């Protein structure tokens, strides 16, 4: 919230007199205004020169603040929103869908965490190709490590479609045109891109976005985390932006994270304790070297029990 | 607090927040001179802050065409076509090229690691020479940048490999009997040396400085096609007390290399050393620099001994299956491994 003088242009009631009256009570910004006792302020205004104008000014600032807050919702409205607007997207892997009871939810931020080469990128690519082919809407892929392989996406698409169908190549073109890939190499660009995406979706210029995949978020945050509190603040800001994007615009957000060494040699997910509460769903992926398959375990889910796991194979 | 997510310096951010400017809308109607007065900074600095803020809020007003949803994005279909028509840098060993899908790809950062003496530097030198193979022989005809941190770059060896490469190209052309032989220019071994830009770094700060400088360097020398860093580990292993700082520096470096590879469409090859790690009850050999670094590269190739032969194994790749292939280090450089000759007898 701005200092009060920035409001003068749009609201002429907040003129120089009003501001010097506020300044005499050490109120310079709207935040100071909010923490002050408004009844006492009105009492003081009554004793000043031109009290009516000052009281109107106080009411004006209060109404500006009230127009800024988000609307109240009740449980029934939320349930209706969840049932009508937010559907569940299949990941393309039958066994993961069974584990998650139908798949990834729109409106949820899902985190895939695992050690290196545990198929996180493969799951992301397969989910992107499956969602783009089966559901109407775009898939946004934010790639930080140049690991978006269009060849692999084409492979996944040709696996799932009928090889005898001559129309296959046309549909592959259609589907792959719905997957939009962007390379991002620092956190500020990511925040800019998320703002841009949100304003695009708000003004409904284009068709809807079903899924946003950020592979990997931890490589963007690692250079800034630890050197003071600012890196931490940026990480949490990004997390809240992702949650807002997921909820407001019915997008399923998927991010990947890596593992670091924890106590007693056991690995733990990177990005620390504050990050743990930001994603709605956390899935741990690991490679099973014996049969060249992978397994996924639920670390956190709003509706399912943690600890459940299943094996799957990436073809 | 939207202002905290703007890319401005920490002191400016602190001053803005304490003066009450915490959202972008509050900065939209302020003039630079007024802001400079309130924050007690110079007018140039205030103008810079307002420019960054208006850049962020100005994104809302950009007029988009009906096609791409955002500026700078590409659809997967366009990228597939680009990838199909792109070339790779061959390693001169056909089995290795096969498992790599043609060779080292551009726009990717490939990490190659192995025990000492396995041939990492030899592979690096071979790639620096092979990036210069001219277009009529199926190469890029580009230049190479070699960043040496260990001092293991021997010019005599590079000359040897370059001579062998020039000979191979001559044989290839004679076999094909190209009609345009008159206008074909033979590449001399010394020309290969001319086109390798060599940087010697002696501390980690120099290493970070060189990588920051590469952006400007490559925009002036647009035909650089490969950047080889041999090795990225050396200055980060000894005498580094603050491990958190090391992780931050390495992740920052990885992002810069990725950006370089993507922006200038070149291949970045990073050579790494090995260390032991205690996993699953035993000590195993893994690549150095820790868990966070293992996520930094696009591809990872591990070189190892199998009996008396050298093998390469693809450990991490977004599109290639895991596979291994044998190779040999010969007098002429990296070549296919033949079953009996060219083996090194390990000293017991």
Interface residues (C-beta under 8 A of the other chain):
Chain A: X1 X2 X3 X6 X9 X28 X29 X30 X31 X115 X116 X117 X121 X122 X125 X138 X140 X141 X144 X145 X146 X147 X148 X149 X150 X151 X152 X153 X154 X173 X176 X177 X178 X179 X180 X181 X182 X183 X185 X186 X188 X191 X192 X193 X195 X196 X197 X199 X200 X205 X206 X209 X216 X218 X219 X220 X222 X223 X224 X225 X226 X227 X228 X230 X233 X234 X237 X258 X259 X260 X261 X265 X267 X270 X292
Chain B: X1 X4 X5 X6 X7 X10 X13 X19 X20 X21 X22 X23 X25 X26 X29 X30 X56 X59 X60 X62 X64 X66 X68 X69 X70 X71 X72 X73 X74 X75 X76 X77 X79 X80 X83 X107 X108 X109 X244 X245 X247 X248 X249 X251 X252 X254 X255 X256 X258 X259 X261 X262 X278 X279 X290 X291 X292 X294 X295 X296 X297 X298 X300 X315 X316 X318 X319 X322
